[in-house]
Amino acid sequence: MKFDLDKAKQRVDDLDRLRIQRALSDTPESFQHIFKLIPLLLHFNHPDLPGYVSDAPTGIAHFSPTPFQQEYLAHTLTDESVKNFLKKHRTFESEAILGVYVMGSIASIAQTPQSDLDIWLCHREDLSPSARELLQQKVERIQQWAKRVHVEMNFYLMDQRRFRCFRYVEPMTAENCGSAQYMLLLDEFYRSAIRLAGKPLLWLHLLIENEADYEAEIERLTQTQQLDLNDWVDFGGLGTLSANEYFGATLWQLYKGIDYPYKSLLKILLLETYSWRYPNTYLISREFKHALLTGELNVAHQFDPYLAMLQRVTAYLTERKEYKRLGFVRCCFYIKVHENEAEVNKSNWRLDALLKLTQQWGWHCGQVELLNQRQQWKIKQAEKMHNDLIKFLMLSYRNLVNFARKHQVNVSIMPQDMSILTRKLYTAFEELPGKVTLLNPQFAVDLSERYLTFIEVRNNRQFKDGWYMINQTPDIHGFCRPRYTEYSQSLNKLVAWAYFNRLLTANTELFVASKNVELNTLRQFVTDLRLTFPIDNTSASNSDLSHPCEIRSLAVIINLTQDPTAHLTDIKSSIQSSDLFSFGANEESLVGSIDLTYRNVWNEVRTLHFEGPNAILLALKVLSNKIYRGAPLPKLVQVFCYSRYYRRALRRIVTTLINKCISIQIGASQPPKNNLLRVAGKNWQFFFEERGISLQEIHNAKLTKTSQIDTALSYKVNPTYPAVVKHHKYPREIDAFASEGFLQFFFEDNPNGSFNVYILDELNRIEIYRNCDGTKEKKIHEINRIYQASGLDENNNPYKIVQRDFNYPQFYQLLTTKDGMTIVPFHSRLALS
């Protein structure tokens, strides 16, 4: 065995050296500088070195500085300091760090100058919490130092025993899968890890045919003294892969695919490939290790983890005859590898390997040229990539759900992680009426257009009614072919789509073909939109996604497309505000159209359009349904009016109504006593209820000045005014979590040991089940099972669950505290399995 270990060490070390050469080749000098210094900065702790934290644990097992690192010390410290420093730190009796390993795309064909350094730092198991915190501070300072020269670095502090025994269940972040995967993370680590310093990885050096026997074999080798575990770092074997992990890991990769579509699509398909062979999955890391240790793998040609993924996915899709999906995966792979290489004048090994691949695929020069010119792509090509991505992601998602049904998956990731995952996917990919689809900036660098023309179409045989946008000057012949870029029923949504996707910029020249909207009005609207909503916005945090999709910024647009004042001939110099909604002898409402554009806390951009004599009533009613009791006031509410006459008066009264409506709905103000408003010759009574405003027409009512709602609502808003107290059949705190489009379950414990379940469906309708027996974990399992099987058996679907894309049920726990009732994501008390 000792001979085999020595031989294995030699092969792994040779591969590490080659991978380090590959990692440093064709990279900026700043990247090479930092990459070479990582072990040194972790091993030493000195005030003049980056990453210094007083009393931070340091020292890497078996570390000695390289000539490059010694030269760096000589330039950083004085000669005498270097001698004393190295003498003092020549040996460590108890090094805090057992090993340092970089993983992921580094050294692979997919590495780019912007690739992150994902580093596993394995520390001693007996490190105290305070020492671990100091070590965390140290690596964060190293990360900040590297970021100053545009090198992204992520450290993960790992405890090998905890990883083996308790699984990796840190909270989920943008860089960390949380509880979503364990073995599959280890699979990726083992196939891509490069040892930078410290002890070697035991798993890579042992050729054990049956992974289920891994722990037993380690025990045997240890007891027979063929193996000393103190010489190694061991994160364990790959013998307990579960169907649950495939589900969680694929969801997490879908989450990553929102921001990194080219890289994540390949990983999603690899997981689909793995699940297709389940339970007889042969992981790439196992295949790689077998080839390396048996000599089948020529180290000189290097094993490439990304090429291995592509080969596995290619075989899977070819066997299934899914050639369109295979073609799209190859396009994404090509773009990922070619990313940021266009500026490189000289050839490098990555581009050479990529060229050989395109020749093997049979690509023609035009196809390669199109992908090489993606920096110049405009909206048509970007939309095609976006639509193809959504289509194929959805296919993978459906295959995942079918897999879950087949293997009766009981999702092992924590419910709060599931909530974050599904909400992130929902906001990015779910297409809903009024929602502005935001294209990933990675699809194209510059989508700006020099010219944009907005065309209104009514009663046309070739085109349905609505608004069309073309990226050229007005040309009726060109439009008829048809060559429009985008369509929407409302001008508001079309302009928002063009603006938020960066087609419409400050340099874009605008044109309009409409009987209702003038060019000056369009220009003013675009200016107002740009000043209200900055395009660049901070991404929604996990905390944001844990909240309902509250409105953060709101623009109310009056008479953009329908302006009743444009036809007025009797213009009065003085008028009561209420008369604006029932004006003149014909009692015409001077609000002909109202549009709402808002950005919510999940960073979705949504629009609503109301038109006709009752537009103001409909707008208030729908807006009130989107304001949740207990929610914070929107950070920004802007009202714009584009009427020819009475512009200021209309803006003032609508602003009052909107602000009062919001204030009442969140509980900051009481409803008025007199709730009547006359609109277009009819009297309407407002009822302010828990879930919004309801309206009722009142016949034969006489309105006086003091009974009209605009007067009754004119008093000053007091943001600290106590909420309206009403009788509830359910805890009113649930209202603050009401979110359209989601199925939500709220658990409430009873003193007798039973619990209540409050269910909000996708339309925020509530159902209540009281005094439930059993455990909440079993209830969640039952709900997830029904969700996965929804549509298959109507008789076994008591909760009327309808499965939608990226919309897994959400679970919460109601807790009673000294400050009252609070709601938190549900945490299972059972061990994950």
N, C-alpha and C positions, 0 to 999 in steps of 0.2 A: 504493500500500500504506500509505503514511503517513497518508493521509486515512482509510482503513479502520481503521487502528489507533487513531487519535484518536477516531473514532466509537465503536469498540468500547470504548475506555477510558471514554468518557462513560456508555455504557449499563451497564457493569459497576460503575462508581463509583455510579451512581444506584441500582442494585440493592443494593449494599453499604450505602448510607445507609439505604435503606428497611428492610433486614434488621436493621440495628442498632437502628432505632426499634422494630421488632417484638420484638427480643430484650429490650429494656428495658421494654416496655409491660406493665403488670399484673404486675410483679415486685417483690419486696421491695426496700426501699431499700438494704439491705446488698449485695444482688446487683448493683444498678445501680452502687453505689460501687466495688465490686471490678472489675466489668466495664470501667468507664471508666479504671481505673488500671493495668490490665495492661501496656500499652505503656510507660508511664512507669517502672514498676518494673523492666522489662527493659532500658530504655534507660540508666537511671542506676544507680549503685551507691554508696550513701551509708549510713553507720552508723545514721542516724536514719530510714532508709526500710526498709519491710519487704523481706525477701529479700536483705539485704546479706551478701555473702561477700567477704572480702578478696581482691583481685586477680582476682575473677571477670570474664571477658570480657563487655563490655556494648556498647551502641550499636546502634541500629536504623537502617538505611539510610533517608534522607530523612525522619527523624522530627523533629517540632517539637511541643512541648506544647500541648494544647488549653487554652482558658480554664479549664475545670474542673480540669485537671491543674496548671495554674499556681496556681490558688487553693489546691489541696491542698498544694502545695509551700510556699506562703506561710503556711499554718496549721501546717505541720510543722516548717519551718526558720525561723530568724530572717531578717529582711529583708536584712541584709548577707550572710548565708549564701546566700540565694536568688540574689542578684545575682552573687556570686562563683561560685556553683555553676553557674548558667546560662551565665555568661560562659565558664567553663572547659569546659563541655560543649556549647558552641554548635554545634560541628562535630566530627565524628570523621573522622580521616584513613582509618581502616580499621575500619568497623563490624563487630562480630562477628556481628550478627544481620541476615540479609537480609530476612526477612519473618516476620510473626506472623499466624496465621489460625486462627479458631475454626470447627469443623465439627460436623456431627451434627444433633441436633434443635433446637439453638438457633435462634431466630427462625422456626421452623416451627410449624405447628398443633399439633405434638406436644410442644412445650416446656412444661414445668411448673415451678413454683417450686423443685422439687428436681432439675431437670435438671443434669447435669454439664457443665462447660466443658471440652471436648476441644480442646486447642490444639496445632497444629503450629508449632513454632519452627524455622525454617530458618536454620541457621548457616553460616558460611563453610566452604568445603571444606577449607581448610588449617588449621583449628583443631587444635591439638595434643591428644593424649589427656588430658594434665593440664589444659589449658584447658577441654576439653569436660567433664571431671569437675567442675571448679569451677562451670561453667555449670549442670550438673545439680544441684549442691548449691544453687545460687541459686534455681532454679525449685522445688525441693522446699521451700525455706523460704517461698516465695510461696504454695505450696499449703497449707502448715501455717497460715500467716497467714489465708488465706481460709477454711480449715476451722473456725477459731475462731468465725466468724460463720455457720457451716453452709452454706458454698458449696463444693461439690466441684469440684476443678479437676485436670485431668490434662494435663501437658505431654509432648510427644513431640519429642525433639530429632532433626531431620531434616537430612540432607546430600543436596542435590538430585542431585549427580552419582552418589553411591553408590546412591541410590534408583533412578535410571535404569539404572545399569549392573549392579548386583549384587542388586537386589531387596531387599525389606524382610523380613529374616529374623531379627529380634530374638527372644529367647526368649519363649515364650507366657506371658502372665499373664492375670488376670481382665479387664484392660482392653486387652490387646494380642493380636492374633490370631497372633503369632509368624510362622511360615512358612506359615500356612494360606491366605493370600490375598495378592495383590499388586495386580493390575489392578482387582479388584472393590473393594478398599479405595480405590484411586485414583478409581474411578468415584464412590464415595460422597463422597469429599473434594471432587471437582470440582463436584458438583451441590449441595453444601451449604456450601462454604467462604465465610467472610466475612473480608475483609482488615481486620485491626485496625491494622496499621502495616507499613511496609516496602514492598518492591517488589511490583508486581502479578504475578498468575499468567499466564504467557505462553499456556498452552494455552487459557484462557478467551477469549482475544482473537483467536485465529486460526481462521478458518472454512476448514478443510481437509476436503474431502469424504471422502477415503479415509484413515483413521487409519494404515494401513500406510505411507503416504507422509509421515507427520508429520516424522520425523527428516530425511528428504531435503529436505523443504520448508524446514525450519529452516536447514539447511546452505546452501540456495540463497539464502535471504533474507539470511543473514549475509554470504555472499561478495559479494553485490550491494550490500551496505551499506544495505539497507532495514531491517535489524534489528540492534540492538546488544544482545547477550545480557546485558551488564552492567546493563541497565535492568530485567531481569526475573528472576523465579524460575520455573524450569521443571522439573517432576517427570516430564516426558515425556508421550508420547501413549498411546492406548489401543488399539494395533493388534495386540498379541500375546496376546490372551486365549486361554487353553487350557482344555481339558476338565478337566485336573487341578485347576485352581484352583476350578472349580465344586464339585468334590468336597470339597476342603479347606475352602473358605469356608462351605459348607453345614454341614459338621460343626461348624465353629466357632460358627456361629449357633445350632445345636442346643445347643451348650455354653452359650452365653449365655442360651438360652431357659429353662434350669433356674431361673435367678434373675430373669430379666426376660421372662416369657412373652408379655406383651402386645405389647412392642416387637419381640421377636425373631421371632415368628410371621410378621409381615408381611415381614421381611427374608428369612426362609427361603423364603417363597412367591415373593418377587421373584427369588431365585436360581433357584428351580424354573422360573419363567417364562423367565428368561434361558437356562437349559439346554435348555428345550423348543424354543427357536428356534436353538440352537447348530447349526452355526457361524455362522449369519447373525444373530447377536444385535445388536440396536440398543440400546446402553446408554442409560439415562435421561439421563446427563450429556451425551451427544452430542445427544440430542433437545433438551435444555434449551439447550445452547449455540447450536444452529442457530436455535432460535426466538428467542433473545435477540439474536443478532447480525443476523438478517435482519429484525427488527422485528415478527415474528409474536407475540412475547411482549410484552404490555403491562406494563412495569416497575411501573406504578402498582398493578397487581393482584398483583404479586409471584408468582414461581414458587415453589411450596412443594414441597420434595423429598419430604415424607411423603405429601402428596396425590398426587404423581406416582407414588409406589410403589403406593398404593392403586388408582389408576386402571389401572396396568399389570396388577396382580394381578386386578382385577375383570374386565378384558377376557379374561385367560387362563382364569379359572375359568368365566366365562360361556360362552366358546367350547367348553369341555369339559363344560358342563352340570353342573358340580359346585356346585350351589346351596347345599347344607348347609355345605360348607366355606367358601363365600363368606359365608354368614350368620355363621359363627363368626368369620371374619376381621374382619368389620364390627363384631361385638361387642367383640373385642379392641381394634380401632382406637378405638372409642368410649370404652372404659374408659381407654385410654392417654391420649387427649386430655382426657377429663373428669377424669383423676386429679388429686386435690387441689384441684379447682375447686369442690367442693360448699360449701366454707366462704366462697367469694367471693360477696358480696351483689350487687355490680353486674355487669352484663353486660360481656363483653369480646369482642374480634374472634374469638378461638378458639372460644368457645362459640356465638357467632352462626353461624360457618361450620359448626360441628358440627350445629347445629339444622337448617340447610339440607340437610345431607347426609342426616339421618334422614328428612326429608320426601321427598327424592329416592328413598330406599330403600323408602319406603312403610311405615315403621315406625308402629305404633299407640302410643298414649300409654302403655299398660300396659307395653310392652316397654322404652320409654325410662325409665319410672318404676322398673322392676325394676333396671336397670343403675345408675340414680342412687342407689338404696338399697343398693348393694353393701356399704357400711359396716356394715349390719345383717344381712348374709347369715349364715346358719347352715350346718350341715354338709351338708345335702342339696344346696343350691345350689353350695357350694364343691366338693363331690365331682363334681357334674355338670360344672363348669368344668374340673376336673382331668382327668376321664375324656375329655372332648372334646379337651382339649389333647393328651393322650397319643395319642389316636386319630389326630388330624390331623398331629401331629409324626411319628408312625410312617408315615403315608401319604407324607409328604414324604421320609422316610428311604428307604422302599422305591423311590420314584420316583428318588431319587438313586442307589441301587444299580443300578437298571435302566439309568440313564444311564451309569454307570461300565462296565457290561457292554457296552452298545452301542458306546461309544467306546473300549473297552479302556484305561481309565484306569490309568496307573501313578502312584499317588499321589505327588505332588511334595512334600508336607509331610514334614518330618523324622519318622522313626519315633518318636522320643521324644515329639514333639508328638501324634502319633496315639495313643500309649499314654495320655497324659493325657486327651485328648479322649474317647476311648471309655470309659475308666474313670469319668470324671465322668458321662457319659451313662448308663452302666450302673448306677451307684449311685443316680441320681435316678429313672430311668424303668423299669428292669427289675423286673418283679414276680416274686418267687420265694416258694416255700413258707416260711413263718416270718418273712419280711421284713415289717417294719412300713412301710407306705406313708406317706410324709410329704408332706402337702399344702403347696403353696407358700403362705406367709403373705400373699402379694399377693392371693390369691383372696378373702380375708375378713379383716377386722380383728379380730373377736372371735367365736370359735367356742364360747366357754364355755357350758356348760349348767347350769341351776339344779338339775335333777334328772337322774339317770341310774340306770336299773334294768338289772341283769344277770340274764338268765333262762337257766337250764339246761334243755335239752330232750332227752329220751331217749324213743325208741320212740313218736314222734308221727307220725301219717299226713300231716299238712300240712307239717311242718318237719323237715329233716334234723337228726340228732343234733349237738349242739354248744352253743355259747353265743351268745345274742342280746342286743343292747343297745338300749334304747329311751330317748329323751330326754324322759321323763315319769315320773310316779309309777307304781307297779304298776297295770296295768289290763288284765286278761286279754282284755276285749273289743277294746280298742284294738290289742293285740298280734296278735289273730287276723285282722286285716283285710288284709294284715299291715302294720304300721307301724314295724317295727324299723329302727334307724339303721345298725347294722353287725352282721355275723356273723363268728364264727371258731370253729374246732374246739376251741380252747383258751381258757380264761379269761385266761391270762397274756398272750397276744397281743392279745386284745380290750381288756384294761385298758391295755396298753402303747399300742395305737393311739389310744385315747381320751386318754391322758395326753400323749403326744408331739405330738398334733395339737391340744392345748389345749382339748379339750372338758371334760376332767376337771381341775378346779382345786381349790384349797383350800376354795373356797366351795361346791363341788358337793355336794348331799345325795345319798347313795348308798342304793340298795335292791338286794336280791338275792332271787331266787326259785329256790331250789335245795335238794335233799335232802342235798347233800354239803358245801356251803359256807355258813357262817354270816356274818351281817352284820359282826360284830366282826372275823372273819378277813379279810374283804374290805377293811374299813377299814384294818386294820393293814398288809395287803399294799400298798395304795395309798400309805400313808405311807412304808413302806420303799422303794418304787419311787421316790417323789419325792425322798427323801433321798439315794438312790444315784445317780440320773441327773438332772442339771440339764437343763432343756429347751433353754435357750440355750447353744449350744456353738459354738466357733470352727469356721468352715468348713474342710474338708479342704484343705490347701495342695497345690501341685503336687508338693512333696517327699513328702507323705503318699501321694498318688496314685501315686507312683513305687514305693511299697513294697507288699508283699502286704497283704491286708486283715487285719492282725493285730488280735486282740482287745485293746481298750484298757480297757474297764470291763466287769465281769461280775457278774451277780447270779444266784445259785443258789437256787431256791425249792423247799423240801421240803414235800410233803403239803399243797399248797394245795387241790387238788380231790379227792384220795383220801387219807384218813387211816386206816390200819389200826388205829392205837391208839385210835380213838374207840369201838371195839367190844370192847376188852380188858376182862376181868373180873379176871384174875389179875395185879395190878400188883406187881412185885417192887421192893423198896427198893434192892437192889444187883444189878447186872448187868454182865457183861462187854460191852465195846463191840461185839465181833464178834457177840454174840448178837442184836444189834438187827436184823441182816439174816437171821437164821434163828431166830425167837423161839418159845419155848414148845414144847409137845408137837407142834403142827402145823407147826413150823419155818416160820413166816410171816415174810416180810420186813416190817419196820415202815416201810419207805419205799414208799409206795403210788404216789406221783407225784413227779416232779422236773421243774421247768421251768427253763430257762436263758434269761435276757435279757442281751444284750450289745450294746455299741456298739463298732464296729471303727474302725480308723484312718482309713477312708474316710468316717466319720460315718454309716454305715448302722446301723440298729437292727434286730436279728434276735432271734427267739425259737425255742426248741425245747421240745417237750413229750414226756415219757416217762411211761408209766403201766403198772402191773402189777407182778408179783413181781420181775421183772428190771430194774426202772426204773433202779436205781443202776448196774447193769452197762452198760446202753445209754447212759446219760448220760456215764459215764466214757469209753466207747469213742468216741462221737461227738465229745465235747469234745476228746479227744486228737488226733483227725483235723484239728481246726481250730487246733491249736497247732503252729507251725512251728519246726523246728530252727534255733537261732540267733536267734530272735525275742526281743525284750525281754519281761520279765515284764509282765503287765497292770498298769496303774497302780492298779487297784482290783478286788478280788475280795471280794464280800460273800455270805454264806450265811445264808438266812433259813429258819426252820422254823415251821410252823403246826400241829404235832401237839398233840393233847390231852394226851398223856403222853410222857415221855422227850424233851421238846423240846430241852433243852440237850445231852443225850447224843447225839442224832441230829445236831444241828447241829455238834457237836464232831468226830464221826467223819467226817462228810461233808466238813467243812472240811479235815481232814487229808488225806483221799483226793484232793480236788480240788487242793489246793496241791502235793501230791507228784506228782500226775499232770502238772501244768503244769511243775513244776521238772524232772522227768525228760525231758519232751518237748522243752523248749527247750535241754537239755544242761547245766543247772546242777546236776543230781544224777545219780547212777548208779542204774540200776534195782535193786530189792532182789533178794537171792538167792532168797528164798522168795516166790513170787508167787501164793499160793493164797488164795482167799476163799470162804467158804461163804455162799450166798445162797439162801433159800427151799428149804432142804433139799438143795441140789446144790453140788458143789465145782467151782470154776472156777479155771483157771490163766490168768494174765495174761502176754502176750508184748509187751514194749515194743519197737516197731519204728520204722523211720524215719518212716513215715506214720501212726503212731498205735498204739493198743492193739488187739491181736487176742485173742480169748477162746477157750478150749477147755474143755469139760466133762471133768472127771477122775472116772472111776468108781472106787469102792472105795478112795478115798484117805482116810487118817486125818489129820485136822488136829490139830496141837498148837499150843499158845500161840505158840511161836516160829516157826511156819510160816505164820501168818496174815498177810495183806498189811497189815492195819491196824497190826499191831505192827511188822512189818518196815519200814514207812514212817514210823515215829514219830520217827526221829531228826531233829535240827535241820537245816534247809535251809541250805546254804552257797551263796549266789548266785554266788560266784566259782569254784565247783568245776569242774574241767575237763570238757569235753564228752566223751561216750562215743565212743571211737574204733571205727569199724566199717569193714569193707571196702566200698567203693563201686564200682559199675560206671560211675558218673558223678560229676562234681564235687559234693561234698555241699553246697557253697554254693547250689546251685540250689534246695535244699529251702526256704531262707529266702524264695524268690520264688514258691513254689507258691501259687497263688490259684485257688480254686474258680470255675468259670464262665468261665475265660479259656483261650484257646489261646495258649501261650507258646513261643517259639523262642529257644534260647540257642546262640550261635556261639562256638566255641573254636578258635583257630588252632593248627596243628601246625607243627613245625620244617621240614617238607618243603614248605610252601606251601599244603597242603590245609587243610581245616578240618572240625571235627566239628559236627553239629547235634543238640542235645538238645531233644526236643519234649515239653512237658507238655500233655496235653489238658485238657478242661474238668473232668474228674474227677481231675486230677493224676496220671494214669497216664503213664509215661514211655516214649518211643521214642527210639532212638539211631541216627544215621546217621554213620558215621565216614569220614574221608578223602574228603570231597566235593571235587570239582574245580570250576573256574569261579570266579565272584565271588559274594560274599554279596549284593550288590545284585541280581544276576540271580535269585538264590534267593528273595529277598524279593518281587521282581516276580512270580515264578512262583507263590508262595504267595498273594499278593494276588489274582492272576488266578483261581486255583482257588477262593479264598474268594468272589469276586464271582460266579462261575459255579456255586457249590455248589448242588446240588439239580437242576441242569440235565443233568449228564452224570456218572453214577456212575463210568464207566470212566476218566475223566480226573481223578480225585480221589484221588491216592495217599495223601494225609495224612488221609483220612476227615474232612475239614473239614465241619462243619455250621454254616451261617450262622445266627446268632442276632441278635436286635435289639441294636444298639449294642455289638457285641462283635467288633471288628476284631482280627486277630492282633497279638500283642505281640512285639517283637524286642529281644534283649539281646546284649551282648558280654561274654564272660569274659576278664578281663585278669589277667595274672600280675604282681604287684608284690613289692617286698621284704618286705611284711608278709603275703604270701600271695595267694590268689585273691580277686578282687573282681568284681562284676557291675555294669555300667552300661548305660543305654539305648543301643541301637545307633545310631551316627552314621555316615551314609553319607560315604564319601570322595569321592564323585562330585559334580560340580556339579549343583544342582537344575535340572530342565528342565520 
